[in-house]
């Protein structure tokens, strides 16, 4: 029974990692249009003033998603370290 529970958590972890990678791929594909249609007259490369509204939202969403991933990584690292040190 213990191994079934461990397998369930491992399967959920793999699904979440694949979902996370998929979201990064979607953000990357959505930002490809900015690279294709960048116009130097509108502003510096990767500045918000050189982007359309949808590109700005995608760019901000990408950075928010990256921040969430860093936060989750810190939380997981803390929990693993706490588990190993308090053992």
Protein Blocks (a to p, Z undefined) as FASTA:
>chain_A
ZZmmmmmmmmmmmmmmmmmmmmmmmmmmmmmmmmmmgcfklocehiaklpcfklmmmmmm
mmmmmmmmmmmmmmmmmmmmmmmmmZZ
